Amino acid sequence: MATTTPTRNGHLNGATNGAASSPAVSKRFSDIPGTIEVPVQEDDDFINVEIDLNSLVDDPTELCDMFENEHTARLYWMTIALAYAKQNKTDRAIEVLNRGSNAMQDTTPVEKLSLISCVCWMYLRKSREAPRVPPEGALLSEAKTKDHYLQLATSSLNEASRINPAFPPLFLARGVLQLLKASLQAPSKAAGGGPIDQAKADLLKSALKSFEQASKVSQGKNMLALMGKARALYGLGNYKDALTTYQDILLKTPDLVDPDPRIGIGCCLWQLGYKDDAKQAWVRSLQLNPESKALILLGLYYLDASSRVPTHSPEFIKLYKKAMTEFTQKSFKIDKNQPLTCATFASYFLSSKNLSHVDSLANKAIQYTDVNAIASDGWYLLAKKEHYSGNVETATDYYRRADEARGGLERGYLPAKFGVAQLSVLNNDLGEAKLRLEKIIQPAGKHERNYEAMILLGTLYAEEVFVNQYAATKEDKSAEMRKAIEYLEQVRTAWRDPKKNLSPDSSILLNLARLYESSQPEKALQCLLQVEQLELDQIPPSEHPDGIEDASELRNALRKNLPPQLLNNIGCFYSQAEKHDRATEMFQAALSSCMRIGEKGEDIDTDALVTTISFNLGRSYESQGLTDKAVEVYEQLTARHDDYTDAQARLAYIKLRKAPNKEGPDAVAKLYQANSADLEVRALYGWYLGRVYSRKRPANVNEDPELRHYKHTLQNYDKHDRYALIGMGNLYMMAAREMRRETEQERQKRSATYTRAVEFFDKALQLDPKNAHAAQGVAIALIEDKKDYSNALPILLKVRDTIKDANVYINIGHTYAELRQFSKAIDSYEIALSKEGKNNDANILACLGRTWLNRGRHERNLEAFKTALNYAKMALEASPEQVHFKFNVAFVQIQLVQHIMNVPDTQRTLVQLEEAMEGLEAAIVALDEIAQHPQPPYPKVDVEQRANMARNTQRKQLGRQIESQKEYEEKNKEKIAAVLEKRQAEAKRREEERQQALAKEKERQEKIRKEREEMAAKERERDEARQAEEEAELTTDEETGEKVKRKRKPKPRSEDQPKSRSQRKKKARREEEEESDDEGGQPKKKRKLTKKDNKQYKSAEIVVDSSDEGGDDDALERAERAIENRSSPVSDIDAGSKADAAEEHMDVDEAADQDEDEEEQTVTRTTSKRARRGRVLDDSDEDEEEAEADIADTSMADAANDEEEEE
């Protein structure tokens, strides 16, 4: 149906209707004449009074009085009424029909039937023109609505049905009445209903039945009945059958334009998804009737097409303009009360904010429509108008009516439900709004989601999260954040589907960026970059700079046209990701954008933007190591704003790093005196105090100047200053780390200090749950005080994602090392070593050496010991003045000697032992030097004892190991040489055997090749000889001239020459008959055919002549009997007899006349047939042969053929 519909419709609209070049004329009221002559009695005679039906008087009273007095026939009453109806004076037509019906009270009821039926039709017509709901201010009982006229039509129809229910026009009237009732049927509010309410479906089915009855009565010639049937099918959603019915109507009456089946064809095609084909049907309808209702339908087609293209594209403007000016406007001029046109025009005025016209047009759409959906659209347009005007209560009421016109509750009209949710947001009733939006989203399937509701709901949840971020008391909004991200990401994903035709929205991306900012900054950056691309795409080509071809350069040049806030945020995320070069580009572009805004004179505070962006640019220069440029930026900022403390603090910090002795401390002190109340300045000053007193911390932590400074900040400025809290926690933890722990009392005091440090960290975490520095302090305290590595490790791993510092990885490495996960510890140390400024850090190298040493001990791996020694030497090279690094090298060398001495001889080499001896000698020398150092890492006595043990004990033990290793390797060398020699001999032998095998195989292959060549040559010779013989036997046909095989002449047969089989067979039968006559009374068993119940003929006996003379017995006959005996189950012939018979059979075949080729083929077929029927049967065989019916039938056919051949 779907594939043939366009072709069929095109044929009907093109070929059939195309012949009519002029517009078709409606046949409605075409049978009403211009004038009518009514017979009137005057005196004793009748005269004809002519009435002009084109100019009837407005009041038909006098005319009706004349008709009553003259007892005018029914036909005249009908004609006058229809003439009034033709002039759209339906009320006058009804009045005439009612007067005519009353005037015929004395006549037979059949005379009144047509008049009453016509009254029903007039009421139906009035129902189409009447308003749907009572006008404002009118009483419901007095209002003449559509329902009012439908009740009158029902009453007239019932009256006519009582006279004659089988009157054909009543079927059609009943169907139309039920169609109109179905259109006014209010949608059911039942949850989970189908697309069509049951009550409406029942009315449509009844209408369908009535139309089918009307069509049946007219034998399918009533096109209006078929039109009604198609309309009922369309209302039931059976679009394919409706389309077929409409096409059938068009095929039968191609000139039908009022009503026009082409409009129905287009509507069916539209519902089936063939919108372009629907357009063609409507275009053809418009060609035939310029005032067709297809005008507004074509307008809707182009509006639908415009909705599938971007609103800012030229194509959208073209399609939208065509829809409104060429079609909708024309339709409105033709009929200003057409509901669909009014609703479409009202939507246009609503979008253009011309609200004065929306009210009247939307009300017309509501009043005069027969379709609930159009009424719903009218209420929705009124609601939007009130929404824009700020009339919340009225808008809510109209939204409710629009929703109820389509079913309400779980069905209803989603835009109306969405409008109510928007009004709830305006009333700040966010809970109600979220509840309504959730209900809108839930029923939608996977492929039909309401993305507008998702956007609003996701935005509401996001706003909750953003408000909570700045609240004094934080709440857990993780669920709201998850929902906001889920809904907004679903909308973002839908943008990629071209079928959904959704345009990306910058506000959604900005909300997602704010949601991702703290947890997933890389995703936030992606959202901002997508916003940047959207902004760049909106820049018209006319504003592109000339002469730039490179895409990246063009992008950088166009960035000055973007909002500076967007570029600044992108730069901040780049800086957070340590991509400082890109961050610098963004900050510079943001400054250029601010300059452009200042030049245009836009009402934006560019000074604040320039100040913030310039400071960020200076920080980016600092991160890149461009300190001079950063100082220049900060100085410019302080010159413009001398009270800009942040810039002054950065300048003081840079001076302190460059000149830590004089200029730096003076700058910090001056800044602190001028801004002692500024928390950032106080944090910088506390950091400065920590550096100054780092080497001479007082024994009592409470006397530490840095601690006093932080305490002063918390007591007098801000008790929630997180930097001061974390600083105090760090100081308490450093103090606990240096405490003695020999006695139980000292350990308790130390643990209490750690607890005090954790309290400060915990307070900072309460204020900021995501403060990574406080979390790291808690983890370090757990490790150092409680040795709780398992609980501390997850904290450090989370901190690692936030703090991009080498110390975090060092702490993680320490934890992994304590947990004996040496591989992960080594990875963490190596990452720390790769951080900026840590490439040759002696402490990290020492940690790597210690971890490799512990790994070597644990795994008993000599290579791990060597790696540990290498890292220890690297640490010593990085910091040669540190004596403990020198001790580490000596210690690793001694540990390596201890390990290698315990390694079996088979797993070590003499070279390794000699290297270990060299390391041991170096360790002895190093330990002696360390013992003489004024500040050895361990007591001098312990170092000397370790050196003496290495000198006196380990040196001798290692020497003996070296001698033993030498002896082992010499013996092993001889064994290896013998084994090697043996392996070489074995390999040589295997190679020789392999070569011999290859030679034999090659020889065999060569022999096979030669044999094949000889066979091929012989075959070619035989083929050539055979071809020569065949060519010699060919001759030229005299008729055709083609080469044919020469036929051989049969040789004359001599008397001694054997006869043919058929002749021998006949002779044998004659001899048998003669012998039977001679024997007289002893009949021979003869072969006969009997007819079974299953209609199969079988031979019961076979003639056997044992008195045949030896010379005359035919060899072929003997072979046949041998075959029969071989196949018979009662045969008593042994295997030797069967073999003899087979040989005789073969001899006969060989002795056959080779010159008679065709005769031989015939004889062969006959022989095989005789063999099949020549069986000796007994009673035990009958059952088997009855089951083989097909074989028996074939045998009979063969037997008949044999008899024909013998004759």
VENHUTA-V708560 format. One line per field, one symbol per residue. phi: phi as a letter, one per 20 degrees, with the letter a starting at -180 (. if undefined). burial: 1 if it has 24 or more other ideal C-beta (glycine too) atoms within 12 Angstrom, else 0. A space follows every 10 residues. Layout:
# VENHUTA-V708560
phi = ???
burial = ???
This chain:
# VENHUTA-V708560
phi = .feeffffff fffeffeffe fegfdfefmf eeffcbddfc ecldcdceee defecfffde fffffffffe lffggfgfff ffffffemdf ffffffffff fffdfeefff ffgffffffg ffffffffef ffcfffneff fefdegffff ffffffffff fffbfefgff ffffffgfff fffeffffef fmfffcffff fffffffgff fffffffelm eeffffffff fffffeneff ffffffffff fecfefcbfd ffffffffff feneffffff fffffffecg dfffgfffff fffffffecg feefffffff fffeeecfff ffffbfdfgf ffffffffff femeffefff ffffgffded dfffffffff ffffffffen efffffffff fffffdpmlf emdfgfffff ffffffemef ffffffffff fgffffecde ffffffffff fffffffffd ffdededfff ffffffffff ffffffeffe ldefcfffff fffffegeec ffffffffff fgfffffeff gfeffenddf fffffffeff eeffffffff ffffffemdf ffffgfffff ffffffffff mfecffffff ffffffffff fffeneffff ffffffffff cfdeffffff ffffffffcf ecffgfffff ffffcfefff ffffffffff ffdfecfffe ffefgfffff ffffeddbfd ffffffffff fffffffeff bfefffffff ffffffffff fffffffbfd ffffffffff ffffeeleff effgfffffg fdeecfffff fffgffffem dfffffffff fffeffndfc ffffffffff ffffffffel dfffffffff ffffffffbf feffffffff ffffffffff feeggfdccf ffffffffff ffffffffff feffcffcgf ffffffffff feefffffff ffffffffff ffffffffff ffffffffff ffffffffff ffffffffff gfffffffff ffffffffff ffeebeffee mefcffeeff ffeeffffef ffffffffff fffffffffl ndfffdebdc eefemcecee bcfddedffg feffffffff ffffffeefd fdeeffffff ffffffffff effffdffff ffffffffff ffeeeedcff effffffdff ffffffffff fffffff
burial = 0000110111 0110011000 0001000000 0100010100 0000000000 1010010001 0011011100 0101011111 1111110011 1111111111 1011000000 1111111111 1111111111 1110000000 0001111111 1111011011 1010001111 1111111111 1111111100 0000011001 1011111101 1111100000 0111111111 1111110111 1111111111 1011111111 1111111111 1101101111 1111111110 1111111111 1110010000 0000000011 0011001101 1100001111 1111111111 0000100110 1111111111 1111111111 1111111100 0100110111 1111111100 1111111111 1111100001 0011011111 1000000011 1111111111 1111100000 0000000001 1011101111 1101100000 0111110111 1111111100 1011101111 1101110000 0000000000 0000111111 1111111111 1111110001 0111111111 1111011000 0000010011 1111111111 1111000011 1011001100 0001111111 1111111000 0001101100 1100100111 1111111111 0000000000 1001111111 1111001000 1111111111 1111110010 0000000001 1011111111 1111101100 1111111111 1111100010 0110111011 1010111111 1111111110 0101110111 1110100100 1111111111 1111110000 0101111111 1111110100 0111111111 1111111111 1010100101 0110111011 1111011101 1000011000 0010011001 0001101100 1100100000 0000000000 0000000000 0000000000 0000000000 0000000000 0000000000 0000000000 0000000000 0000000001 1001100100 1100000000 0001001000 0000011110 0110100000 0001111111 1111110100 0000000100 1001100100 0100000000 0010011011 1111111000 0000100000 0100110110 0100000
